[in-house]
Amino acid sequence: MKWYIVSLDSKGWDFKINNNNKATYFKKPSNGWTPSGGGIWHVMDRDMYEVDTLECVNGFDADYHDIQYTQDGGYILQAYGKQVIDLPQTEVIDTANVLILQEFDQNHDLIMEWKNFEHMDIQDYIDEINLNSPYRHWMHGNSLEIDDDGHIFISNRTMSEIIKFDRSSGDLIWRLGGPMNDFTFIDDPLDGPNRQHDARRLENGNIMIFDNGDTRQPALTRVSEYEINENDLTARLVWQYTHPDGHVSLNQGCAQRLDNGNTLISWGGVSGRGQIVTEVDYSGNRVLELEYPVGYSSYKVRKSNWEFSVNMIEGDLNLDFNIDILDVVSTVNFILSNETPNPFYLYKIDLDKTGQIDILDIILLLDSII
């Protein structure tokens, strides 16, 4: 264990090292998966300080499923909204769940807003929609990716499709999988993804997907890698991995291709199990497997060599590589200030890992000196 903190304010969703070389994570205000209810993204630097907060605008609430920084220092957030729509297949006025992406520049100014219903027709998906639901759920964006050509593709789990759209016009370029699939699948006996997560473009040009497959008959979860030809609209399955124990991921899950060619897999929500993390080589040999106790889960898992620039000595609040009375005085002063502890203070002086800093931490700090 290198470090950890306990957060009492629901920070930590989609914790990762982003394209700006800083850690980003979401503060989720409720346990509901979407809409998020007005959550906020936080950005943490190498000094373990929160240096920025990010929100959506135009009345939309940011969602926790993904955030991507752009090469010029901007960022893209995802949001949800509700649209009133009259579907002829029902006898009531319907409410549909819609997906919004907002791109901001480095000054937090909105420079692009994409709304799925302006470029997609809900009638194309009507056969797949549960018309008995209180609202018509046809979009669940759980990953977004800035493609090599600068355009964007997103994973829509509800309809088992990956959608790529033009970043300037918003027009759809293609759909991979689902009822509106544009591609011919080659060498794939399962004919594409099913309720997938975490679609990513690899350095070799292929697209890798964590394919939950929980509504297949029979259910089957895998990581699939496709060689994509965007001119001929073909997707050739070139690699896949299923867990030898047959784990089925009911939700969440991700996959990361590592620099050495191995693949790191988080199996998401497996019924009756804690979080399972597996690393396999390209031949499918397991080189690492971790399993947490039941009740412990993780939205995504990533490997990274990223390190904080400050020393990681617990209790060393003034960063002089010693734990002494000066650290005790600084801790007392921090408690008296009534400041909300940021990750730096939580790591350094929340010694009993309760998520708050109080007299018990001072006692533990004094004990470490004595």
N, C-alpha and C positions, 0 to 999 in steps of 0.2 A: 504494500500500500504506500503510494507516494504522498497523497494528500486527499482529504475530503472535508467538506463542511456540511453542516445540517442547516437546511433552509426551512423556516416556518412560514414563509410567505409564498410558497408554491413556485419559486423560481427554479429553473433547471430543465424545463422541457426542451427537447432538441438541442441540448448542450453540445457544442462542437466548435472546432477551430475553423473559422470561416475564411473566405478568400482574401480578406483584408488582414490576415495574420493576427486576428483577435478572436477571443472566445465570445460566442453569442448564445443566448439562452432566453427562454420565454417565461414570463410570470403569468401563470394560468390562474384566473380568478375563481374557477369553478371546476367541478369534476366532469361536467359535460364535455363531450368531444367537440361539438360544434353547434351553433356558432360559439366562439370562444368567450364572448361576453365582455370584450374590451380589454384583453390582455395587452401586455407591453413587452417588447423585446429589449433586452439589456446587452450591452457590449462591455467586455472586460479586457483590460490590457495586460501586459506581461508583469506589471507591478501588482496585479491582483485587485485593481481598482475598477469599479464600474465607471466608464468614461462617456457613455452615451445611452440614450433610450430612444426607441423607435416605435412609431405608431402609424396606423393607417389614417386616412383623412376622408373627407366627403361623407362623413356619417357612417363609415364602415369600421368594424372592429377587427383588429389584427387576429389572425389565427396562428396556432402554434406549430402546424405541421412542417413548415419549412421556411427558411430565409436564405437568400443568396446575395453576397456582395458582388458588385460588378468591378471590372478592371479599372475604371476611373474613380472608384471610391464611393459610388452610389450603391443602392441596395434594392432588392425586390421583396415585397411582402405579399402574403396571401390573406384574403378576407372572404367572409361569406355575407350574403344578403338574402332577403326574401322578396319574391316577386309575385304579385297577384296576377293570376292568369286564369282564363276561362277555357278549360279543356272540354271539348265536345263529348268526350268519353264519360264524363261525370255529370251529375245533376247539381253540383254545388260550384261556387266560385273557389278556385283552387289557390293554394300557396305553394310555390316552388322554391327549393333551395338553389341559390345561384352562387357561382364562384367568381371572385374578383381578384385580379393581380394588380398591384400598384408598384411602379418603379419610381424611385426618388434619386436625385443627384446627391452629391456629398454635402450640400447645404440643406438637405431635407425638403427640397422643393419637388413636388410631384411632376414627373415628366412623361409618364405613360400610365394609362389605366385601361385594363382589358377586362371586359365583362363577358362571360361565356355566352349568355343568352343573346348578345348582339351579333354573334357569329355562328351560333348553333341553334338548331330547331328542336325543341323538346319533343315534337311529334315523331322525330326520327328514333326516339328512344321509348316511345310510349308502351311498347310491348314488354319492356323490361322494368317498368315503374310499378311499384305497389300502389295501386289506386285506392286502397283501403287505408293508407297512411294519412295522418292528419295533414301532412304536407308532402308534396311530390319531390322526393329526393332523387336527383339525377346527376349530381356533381359532388364528388368527394375528392378534392385535391390533396394528396398526401406527400407529393414531392414536386419540386420544380427545379429545372436545370437550364442553365444558359448554354446553348449548344455551340459547337465549334464555329458555326457560321453566324453566330450572334443572335439567332432566333431562340425561342423558348419552347421547351416541351414540359408538360406536366402529366402526372399520373392521376387519372380519374378512376379510383377504386370501384366506385359504384357500378360503372359500366364496363369494367375490365378493359380499359383502353388507355393508351398513351396519346396525348394530343400535342401536336406541334403547330405553333402559330407564328405568323410574321410579326416581328417586334415593332415594326413601323405601322403597318396597316391593321394589324389584329386579325387578318384573315387566316383561316386554317390552311396549313400546308399539307398535313396528313394526319390520319388516325391509325394507330397500330393496335389491333385487337378490338374486341367489342362488337356491337351490332352494326357499326358504321365502318368497320375495318377496311382500309385501303390496300393492305398488303397480302401477298401470297406467302404463306408460311411453308418453308422447305425443311424437311428432315425433323419436323416437330410433330410427334404423334398426338400431342395435346392441343395443337392448333392455336397456340398463343397463350397469353396470360389470363388468369382468373383472379379477380379481386386483389390485385397486386399492390405492392408498395415500392418506393425507393428505386425509380428508374433513373439510371445514370449512363452518361456517355463515357466510355473508356478511352484510354490513350491510343489504343489500337483502332479506334473508330467504331467499335461495336457498341451496342447498348446492352447493359446488364440490368436485370429486374429481379427483385425479390418477389416471387410469384406465390402468394399465399395459397391459392387454390382451394379455399375452404368450402366452396360450393360445388366443386367438381363431384362427380359420382363415379368412383369413390373419391373422397377428398385426398389431395396430394399437394404438398408444399415443396417448392424447389427454388433454386436460384438458376435463372436461365440467361444465357448470353447469345445475342443474335448478331449476325453479320448483316448489316442493313444496306440495301441499295435503294437510295431515295429516287433514282431515275426510273428504274424498273419496278419499284415498289415490291421488293422481295425482302423477306426476313428469314435468313437461314440459321437454324439452331446449331451453334458450333460447340456449345458446352453447357452442361447442366449438372446440378448436384442436388440430391435429395438425402436427407439424413437416414442413415442405416436403421435407426430405431423408428422411422416413419412418423416423425413429429409433424403435426399439422398446426399451422399458425392461424389462429382465428382472427388475429388483428396485429397491427404493428409489424415490426420486422424490417431488416435492412441487410444489404450486402455491400462490401467494399473490396475492390481489387487492390491489393497491396503492391508495392514497388518490386517485390521479389516474385510476383506472379501468383502468390497465394490469394485466397479469398477469405475474408473475415465475414462471418454470418451471425447475425442476431436473429433468433428464431421467433421473436415476438411472443404473442400470447398462446402458449401451448397449454391446453386444459390439464389441470392438476399438477403442473410443474412450475418451478420458479424460472427465472430468466436463464436461457441456455445460449451460450456463445461458442461457436465452433470456427476454427481456422483450418482450411484444407488446401493442399497443393493442387496443381492443375490436373493431376492424375486422380484426384478425389481421396487422397490419403489424409486422414486427420492428423494435424500436427499440434493442435491445441484444442481443449474443450473445457469450458467452465460451466458450472451450473449452480445457481443461487437457490436458497431455500424457497419453498412455496410462499407466495405473498410478496416476493421481491421481483420487480419487473423493470424493464428498461425500454424506452421508446426507440432509441437508436444506439448503436455502439460503433465507435470509430477508433482505429489505431492512429497514433500520431507521435512524432518525436518532439512536439512543441513543449517548451518548458517556460516556467515563470522566471523572470530576471531576478527576483528577490530570493534570498535564502529561505528554505522551507523548515527552519527551526521553530517549532511551536513554542510560544512564549517570548520569543525575541522580537518584541514590538518595535524597538528602535533600530533594528537591523544592524547591530554591532557585533553579531555572532556570539553574544554572551547573554545569559539570562540572569538578571540581577535586580537590585532595588529600583533602578531606573525604569525597568519594564513594569514593575509593580505600580510605581507612581503614575506612569502613563496609562496603565489600565484603569486605575482609580479615576483619573481625570476623564477618561473616555466614558466610563459609567456615569459620572456626574454630568457629562455634557448632554445626556439623553439622546445622542445621535443614534440613528438606525444603523446597525452594524453592516458594513459592506463585506464582500467575501474576504478581503484582507484581514479585517478584525475578527471575523468569524473563525478563520483558520488559525490566526496567531493566538487569540486569547479566549476563545470558547473551548476551554480545555476539557470540559466534561461533555462536550458535543450534545448540548441540549438545544442549540439554535438561538440561545440568548446569552448575554454576558452579564454576570452578576457576582456577588460576593463569593459564591462557591468556586468560581474560576480564579479569584484572587487567592483563595486558600490553596488551591492546587498549584498555582504559580509560586507561592511562598514555599510550599513543600518541595518543589523542584529545586529551589535555591538552597534550602537547608540540607 
